[in-house]
Amino acid sequence: MNIIILGAGEIGRHMALSLSKDDHGTVVIEQDESVARELEEHLDARVMCADGASAEVLIEAGAAGCDLFLALTSSNTINLVACRVAKKLGAKKTICRVHPGIQREQWIFDFRTEFDIDHIFSSENLAAIELAKFIRNPDSILVEEIARGRVELQQVTVSTRSDAVGRSLRDVKMPDRVRVGLITRKGDAHIPLADDRLEEGDLLTLFGEPRKLENVVERLHGDSGDVRPKRVVIFGGGEYGYSVAQMLQDWNCRLRIFEQDPERCEYLTSTLSNTTVINADATSMTELREEQVGEADFFVATTGSDEDNVMTCLQAKNLGTASCITLVHRADYADVISQNQGTLGIRAAVSPREATRRELTRFITSDKFHTVKKFPGAELIELTVPAKSKLVGQAVKDVDWPAGFGLVARIHGIHAEVPAADDVIEAGDNLFALVEPDAKKPFIALATK
């Protein structure tokens, strides 16, 4: 693919270095001369020191014929304008990074449509989704976001206490827009039908809106009665911590945020509900003891300092906090922490760079589809429905889908959900499907021709 990256900051540089390992024609535009010069020494790609919002510069970079334009600077204005210009010049697909506030305002003003941008994302929001999923769904074996945080994939084992044991999926009656994508039994996985019965020990791969999945997981575990609120402490009230708190404030959580800046504390207090804001330094063991952090179920470190995040997690763990999760800006540090989580006592380390790379990787393919995840006996793939597709204008229930296939998510404009039977497929929709080996080619042919 021919790819243009605008901005060689933390996110842009990580993407450029990742792409340089693959066989892509990559051009990087960076306005800072020293940054551009340093990157050129480490990158097997063309690096331009120029203003990426300039039409002349974009023409020189090859925007008219590029397959993918990634605007990854730290400026909303530059990214939005550059994407608009690049699309007008002929770029096939444009991806725009924005601050979390812009993404939160999309229900007021549709930036994606108005600027003719194919995809808008916030690296802070992506990292917050990764952090929050460990808290929302602690009993799930695997939790992954597959559609902008609105649809999740979760894996859970059916307990002997569950009322679902021995019943068919039809009789279990899952909530609307929740789907059992796979049943894995004794190592063998298959895409189930409505009459398939559940057995104790079955590993179910579920798809749905996170809040609905929480209730399903509790049922499959056989949990009953009122569940005690999760006690969550967040270290850092910046955009990462704020985004995590926003995602959790309407869940069954008791939230506390440690933030040193008094003005930021006032803002957090005025905009967050069900959240206690503490103006204190969480790197101080004395402060952590006074606030009884050791009694928390989760401690989440979200500041801009990797060292403070890791060390404060270790302090919280020593005080007795059940589970610690940290934000780590350096992707290689995050890998090391994840590999040594048993030794360190840190459950997970989330890298904004890596979360962004995973989000953007699905757009970097010359194939008609993108493999999101592989399972034993099946894989989860994503594709965009072209205008010429036979699926356009058809309701999901009216399509003659191949055997060994399950439609588990659809992104339509700014909306994402598990499709219902009456949903009508439109051109430009992104479909996520589980396919067994024999169903893969028939589904791709059906959707793209």
Phi and psi in degrees as a GROMACS rama.xvg file:
@    title "Ramachandran Plot"
@    xaxis  label "Phi"
@    yaxis  label "Psi"
@TYPE xy
-94.9189  116.173  ASN-2
-125.351  134.451  ILE-3
-113.446  129.42  ILE-4
-113.209  122.197  ILE-5
-100.754  116.001  LEU-6
102.658  120.946  GLY-7
-114.603  39.378  ALA-8
-77.0301  -155.501  GLY-9
-56.0383  -47.6025  GLU-10
-76.3512  -47.6567  ILE-11
-62.6341  -41.1009  GLY-12
-63.8555  -43.8299  ARG-13
-61.0631  -41.8606  HIS-14
-66.443  -42.3139  MET-15
-62.2519  -44.1886  ALA-16
-65.8638  -37.3182  LEU-17
-66.7845  -42.4189  SER-18
-70.5608  -28.8962  LEU-19
-65.0895  -18.6083  SER-20
-80.5026  -15.6412  LYS-21
-106.473  171.634  ASP-22
-90.0068  70.5093  ASP-23
-121.16  145.759  HIS-24
-84.3197  104.497  GLY-25
-114.343  134.873  THR-26
-122.744  130.74  VAL-27
-113.114  129.623  VAL-28
-110.494  121.865  ILE-29
-139.095  129.537  GLU-30
-80.2495  -28.8752  GLN-31
-77.2675  117.99  ASP-32
-61.8525  -42.7932  GLU-33
-67.5072  -39.7255  SER-34
-65.2952  -43.5184  VAL-35
-62.7614  -43.211  ALA-36
-64.7605  -42.7811  ARG-37
-66.2204  -39.8414  GLU-38
-66.9916  -37.7202  LEU-39
-60.128  -30.0148  GLU-40
-72.6228  -22.4391  GLU-41
-111.102  -0.64386  HIS-42
-123.226  132.68  LEU-43
-89.5694  67.9645  ASP-44
-160.475  167.005  ALA-45
-80.2724  129.934  ARG-46
-119.279  124.998  VAL-47
-110.901  130.865  MET-48
-96.2542  99.9422  CYS-49
-165.36  173.876  ALA-50
-85.1101  110.523  ASP-51
-72.788  -9.88954  GLY-52
-88.9737  -1.78672  ALA-53
-83.4209  130.08  SER-54
-61.7627  -38.3327  ALA-55
-62.01  -43.7187  GLU-56
-64.6563  -42.4606  VAL-57
-66.3584  -35.3083  LEU-58
-64.2984  -44.4687  ILE-59
-63.7109  -33.9107  GLU-60
-74.7115  -15.037  ALA-61
96.9237  27.0711  GLY-62
-61.006  -30.8065  ALA-63
-61.7461  -26.6223  ALA-64
-120.388  12.0108  GLY-65
-81.5674  149.747  CYS-66
-82.2099  -30.5919  ASP-67
-147.695  129.611  LEU-68
-117.325  118.748  PHE-69
-110.518  111.11  LEU-70
-96.2713  106.711  ALA-71
-124.099  21.1262  LEU-72
-72.9476  176.129  THR-73
-88.647  3.79945  SER-74
-104.956  120.381  SER-75
-57.1672  -46.8927  ASN-76
-61.2839  -49.914  THR-77
-60.4567  -44.9994  ILE-78
-64.2717  -45.2824  ASN-79
-65.0068  -45.7922  LEU-80
-65.8741  -45.0597  VAL-81
-61.8723  -40.3285  ALA-82
-63.6272  -41.8042  CYS-83
-62.827  -45.1464  ARG-84
-65.4201  -44.9712  VAL-85
-60.7414  -41.5701  ALA-86
-65.4802  -40.697  LYS-87
-63.503  -32.9693  LYS-88
-75.8938  -19.0343  LEU-89
126.485  5.6236  GLY-90
-59.4864  134.11  ALA-91
-71.4467  -39.3002  LYS-92
-142.845  134.784  LYS-93
-121.906  135.713  THR-94
-123.263  130.291  ILE-95
-122.922  126.106  CYS-96
-87.3394  135.236  ARG-97
-135.079  165.515  VAL-98
-71.4789  154.806  HIS-99
-54.9861  -34.1267  PRO-100
-60.41  -39.0619  GLY-101
-64.2474  -42.725  ILE-102
-65.4971  -36.3199  GLN-103
-69.4677  -22.2  ARG-104
-89.666  1.95041  GLU-105
-64.0836  -23.0089  GLN-106
-73.4867  -18.4063  TRP-107
-89.67  -43.1628  ILE-108
-140.447  122.323  PHE-109
-82.8939  84.8039  ASP-110
-59.261  -38.3111  PHE-111
-60.0283  -46.3048  ARG-112
-72.8247  -44.2534  THR-113
-64.0709  -33.3897  GLU-114
-99.6337  6.74433  PHE-115
54.3223  51.2116  ASP-116
-107.72  137.384  ILE-117
-75.3403  -33.5443  ASP-118
-154.099  133.768  HIS-119
-117.487  137.282  ILE-120
-146.854  161.654  PHE-121
-123.435  125.435  SER-122
-63.9086  -33.3861  SER-123
-64.4863  -41.6158  GLU-124
-67.8232  -39.9607  ASN-125
-61.3719  -43.3432  LEU-126
-67.2861  -38.5158  ALA-127
-64.0531  -38.4444  ALA-128
-60.058  -43.83  ILE-129
-62.6383  -43.367  GLU-130
-65.9883  -44.6149  LEU-131
-69.3024  -28.6152  ALA-132
-65.0947  -29.1468  LYS-133
-70.3819  -25.7026  PHE-134
-86.8749  -41.7618  ILE-135
-66.8875  -33.4867  ARG-136
-132.382  60.68  ASN-137
-67.6057  -19.7114  PRO-138
-89.4083  -7.90864  ASP-139
-80.7891  143.339  SER-140
-72.1532  -39.7586  ILE-141
-137.361  134.492  LEU-142
-133.562  124.475  VAL-143
-139.772  139.058  GLU-144
-86.3332  129.572  GLU-145
-120.878  -11.5686  ILE-146
-146.705  75.4362  ALA-147
58.2901  28.3826  ARG-148
82.1361  -6.07434  GLY-149
-93.6837  -20.3174  ARG-150
-126.905  130.562  VAL-151
-120.442  154.457  GLU-152
-104.739  127.457  LEU-153
-134.321  146.644  GLN-154
-117.624  134.276  GLN-155
-145.536  145.546  VAL-156
-94.0933  134.432  THR-157
-73.4703  121.671  VAL-158
-84.2884  154.404  SER-159
-62.9875  -20.1937  THR-160
-81.5841  -12.2919  ARG-161
-72.911  141.257  SER-162
-75.5367  -1.96851  ASP-163
-84.864  -14.6139  ALA-164
-63.117  128.744  VAL-165
85.0495  -1.37314  GLY-166
-107.666  153.59  ARG-167
-77.9264  160.521  SER-168
-60.9691  -34.2905  LEU-169
-62.1222  -40.907  ARG-170
-78.3287  -27.5186  ASP-171
-66.4835  -31.7823  VAL-172
56.0484  74.1285  LYS-173
-63.8714  154.697  MET-174
-59.6856  157.226  PRO-175
-55.7296  140.158  ASP-176
61.4044  31.896  ARG-177
-122.123  131.539  VAL-178
-128.786  136.964  ARG-179
-86.9554  104.877  VAL-180
-79.5155  -38.2533  GLY-181
-141.151  145.843  LEU-182
-118.057  122.209  ILE-183
-109.907  120.177  THR-184
-130.714  118.043  ARG-185
54.4362  39.8497  LYS-186
89.2721  -13.1012  GLY-187
-100.092  129.479  ASP-188
-114.149  143.247  ALA-189
-148.711  155.494  HIS-190
-82.133  118.355  ILE-191
-81.571  161.606  PRO-192
-107.297  171.608  LEU-193
-62.1091  -27.7479  ALA-194
-89.0225  -1.46954  ASP-195
-64.7797  135.272  ASP-196
-97.4589  145.623  ARG-197
-90.8415  143.603  LEU-198
-124.771  156.849  GLU-199
-57.8043  133.555  GLU-200
90.9682  -7.01063  GLY-201
-61.2945  138.04  ASP-202
-97.962  114.647  LEU-203
-101.026  134.562  LEU-204
-101.64  111.752  THR-205
-105.237  149.542  LEU-206
-130.623  135.337  PHE-207
169.127  179.507  GLY-208
-67.8188  135.208  GLU-209
-51.5661  -41.5054  PRO-210
-65.9947  -39.515  ARG-211
-67.0045  -38.0493  LYS-212
-64.719  -33.3755  LEU-213
-57.7581  -43.7116  GLU-214
-68.3849  -37.5013  ASN-215
-65.472  -43.4997  VAL-216
-62.0671  -42.9343  VAL-217
-59.712  -40.7317  GLU-218
-66.4727  -42.9334  ARG-219
-69.159  -24.6024  LEU-220
-82.0048  -14.037  HIS-221
80.7158  19.9663  GLY-222
-73.8806  142.553  ASP-223
-140.139  161.496  SER-224
80.4671  -178.456  GLY-225
-70.5828  134.599  ASP-226
-96.8285  129.001  VAL-227
-61.5526  138.294  ARG-228
-57.2254  141.341  PRO-229
-75.7831  131.824  LYS-230
-92.9412  115.136  ARG-231
-122.286  128.075  VAL-232
-112.145  127.86  VAL-233
-111.309  125.955  ILE-234
-96.7662  108.144  PHE-235
108.674  121.66  GLY-236
-106  22.7476  GLY-237
-72.1008  -163.722  GLY-238
-61.5864  -36.8016  GLU-239
-66.551  -51.4435  TYR-240
-62.6352  -40.3474  GLY-241
-62.3578  -43.1919  TYR-242
-64.9536  -40.1171  SER-243
-62.1355  -45.5534  VAL-244
-62.2395  -40.8813  ALA-245
-60.5368  -39.1386  GLN-246
-71.3255  -25.645  MET-247
-102.176  -14.5928  LEU-248
-66.2314  -24.5601  GLN-249
-97.602  5.10403  ASP-250
-93.9137  -178.67  TRP-251
-82.1041  69.1857  ASN-252
-133.881  145.787  CYS-253
-107.167  110.266  ARG-254
-101.807  139.794  LEU-255
-133.358  137.184  ARG-256
-120.057  128.157  ILE-257
-91.3676  123.171  PHE-258
-144.411  130.609  GLU-259
-81.0666  -30.5769  GLN-260
-79.3966  116.579  ASP-261
-59.8419  -39.9484  PRO-262
-64.8267  -40.3305  GLU-263
-64.767  -36.7227  ARG-264
-60.4583  -41.4488  CYS-265
-62.8493  -41.3942  GLU-266
-64.0379  -45.6245  TYR-267
-61.4404  -42.5857  LEU-268
-63.0298  -36.7945  THR-269
-79.6979  -20.0152  SER-270
-111.942  -15.1947  THR-271
-107.331  141.7  LEU-272
-107.637  158.884  SER-273
55.6226  31.4907  ASN-274
-135.298  131.424  THR-275
-98.0416  124.753  THR-276
-103.495  125.469  VAL-277
-113.088  118.492  ILE-278
-83.4238  89.5616  ASN-279
-160.238  165.726  ALA-280
-95.5062  108.227  ASP-281
-75.4822  -7.40533  ALA-282
-77.1294  -10.2971  THR-283
-85.4434  122.278  SER-284
-61.361  -33.8725  MET-285
-61.9921  -45.4479  THR-286
-63.1043  -40.9408  GLU-287
-63.5658  -40.5074  LEU-288
-66.4965  -44.5069  ARG-289
-61.0747  -35.0225  GLU-290
-89.6404  6.8244  GLU-291
53.3781  47.0436  GLN-292
-64.1672  -27.1206  VAL-293
-61.3503  -19.3768  GLY-294
-88.7583  -3.10008  GLU-295
-73.3261  151.664  ALA-296
-80.6302  -34.0254  ASP-297
-138.626  137.718  PHE-298
-121.248  121.737  PHE-299
-118.828  117.544  VAL-300
-98.5968  123.559  ALA-301
-132.587  19.158  THR-302
-77.3065  178.518  THR-303
-82.5299  -4.30571  GLY-304
-104.41  114.831  SER-305
-60.4279  -41.4771  ASP-306
-63.4617  -46.2911  GLU-307
-62.5171  -40.4206  ASP-308
-61.723  -49.0868  ASN-309
-67.2659  -46.94  VAL-310
-65.104  -38.3051  MET-311
-69.4403  -34.353  THR-312
-61.4801  -42.7459  CYS-313
-63.7844  -39.034  LEU-314
-63.9575  -44.8149  GLN-315
-62.657  -39.8076  ALA-316
-63.6092  -41.8107  LYS-317
-64.641  -28.9286  ASN-318
-78.9859  -13.8218  LEU-319
119.005  1.22316  GLY-320
-57.1435  132.8  THR-321
-65.229  -42.984  ALA-322
-143.201  129.275  SER-323
-117.263  135.493  CYS-324
-131.246  136.722  ILE-325
-130.349  147.542  THR-326
-87.0473  130.924  LEU-327
-131.343  117.516  VAL-328
-73.4825  -32.0829  HIS-329
-84.6241  119.166  ARG-330
-61.1658  -36.0383  ALA-331
-68.5879  -34.691  ASP-332
-63.2958  -42.2923  TYR-333
-61.1459  -40.2254  ALA-334
-61.823  -44.7378  ASP-335
-62.9742  -44.0075  VAL-336
-64.5343  -42.6952  ILE-337
-63.6242  -37.8954  SER-338
-71.0294  -21.3954  GLN-339
-118.594  29.7063  ASN-340
-63.1573  -32.8491  GLN-341
-65.0046  -39.4618  GLY-342
-74.0728  -44.2131  THR-343
-79.7023  -25.658  LEU-344
81.3258  14.4337  GLY-345
-101.387  121.069  ILE-346
-66.8743  -39.7614  ARG-347
-155.348  149.547  ALA-348
-124.548  124.843  ALA-349
-111.093  127.763  VAL-350
-105.306  121.424  SER-351
-58.5324  -37.1185  PRO-352
-62.3276  -45.8313  ARG-353
-71.0345  -36.5904  GLU-354
-61.7238  -39.6343  ALA-355
-68.5082  -42.7237  THR-356
-58.8874  -43.6881  ARG-357
-63.5604  -39.453  ARG-358
-63.357  -41.8599  GLU-359
-82.5645  -22.8019  LEU-360
-59.339  -31.4274  THR-361
-67.1946  -16.1104  ARG-362
-92.5345  -9.16524  PHE-363
-100.497  79.3287  ILE-364
-156.123  143.602  THR-365
-94.3457  -5.08976  SER-366
-78.0325  169.212  ASP-367
-78.171  -9.97074  LYS-368
-141.04  169.217  PHE-369
-131.414  130.96  HIS-370
-81.2383  116.159  THR-371
-83.4275  -45.0506  VAL-372
-159.648  145.885  LYS-373
-108.497  139.421  LYS-374
-123.329  161.81  PHE-375
-61.1019  115.598  PRO-376
88.3306  -2.09735  GLY-377
-163.247  163.996  ALA-378
-139.843  151.221  GLU-379
-95.7676  119.222  LEU-380
-121.457  157.181  ILE-381
-127.761  139.683  GLU-382
-148.126  158.626  LEU-383
-100.342  130.886  THR-384
-77.0407  115.736  VAL-385
-76.1634  163.262  PRO-386
-61.3871  -28.6693  ALA-387
-83.4814  -5.35331  LYS-388
-63.1938  144.965  SER-389
-66.9667  -18.3439  LYS-390
-75.2736  -24.3593  LEU-391
-59.0259  126.535  VAL-392
87.9159  -3.68554  GLY-393
-95.9385  142.356  GLN-394
-75.019  149.003  ALA-395
-54.1799  -41.8636  VAL-396
-68.287  -19.6764  LYS-397
-93.0806  -4.74025  ASP-398
-85.0358  138.138  VAL-399
-85.7803  79.3237  ASP-400
-70.4038  148.208  TRP-401
-70.1582  156.904  PRO-402
-65.9911  149.897  ALA-403
75.0207  35.0652  GLY-404
-136.01  145.615  PHE-405
-145.877  122.06  GLY-406
-85.8402  118.439  LEU-407
-116.535  -13.8075  VAL-408
-162.711  153.392  ALA-409
-142.31  132.052  ARG-410
-104.513  120.891  ILE-411
-125.541  104.771  HIS-412
62.9665  -124.677  GLY-413
-92.5519  2.27844  ILE-414
-100.756  145.859  HIS-415
-143.618  133.816  ALA-416
-166.671  167.238  GLU-417
-75.0304  127.916  VAL-418
-66.638  145.158  PRO-419
-100.653  165.699  ALA-420
-59.4992  -34.3935  ALA-421
-89.4486  -2.64634  ASP-422
-65.1419  137.22  ASP-423
-99.8289  128.489  VAL-424
-79.1473  135.176  ILE-425
-123.785  158.874  GLU-426
-60.2092  136.992  ALA-427
92.4483  -10.5791  GLY-428
-64.572  142.376  ASP-429
-98.7424  120.556  ASN-430
-105.602  135.678  LEU-431
-111.127  125.229  PHE-432
-136.53  141.164  ALA-433
-89.1789  128.726  LEU-434
-132.545  134.202  VAL-435
-79.1333  161.88  GLU-436
-49.9238  -43.0169  PRO-437
-74.6038  -14.6577  ASP-438
-96.0888  -11.8768  ALA-439
-62.3473  -56.1724  LYS-440
-64.6559  -43.8348  LYS-441
-59.8134  -39.3803  PRO-442
-66.2696  -45.5686  PHE-443
-62.5276  -40.6382  ILE-444
-64.6782  -42.4305  ALA-445
-62.1451  -41.0092  LEU-446
-82.6143  -24.7282  ALA-447
-111.776  -6.71087  THR-448
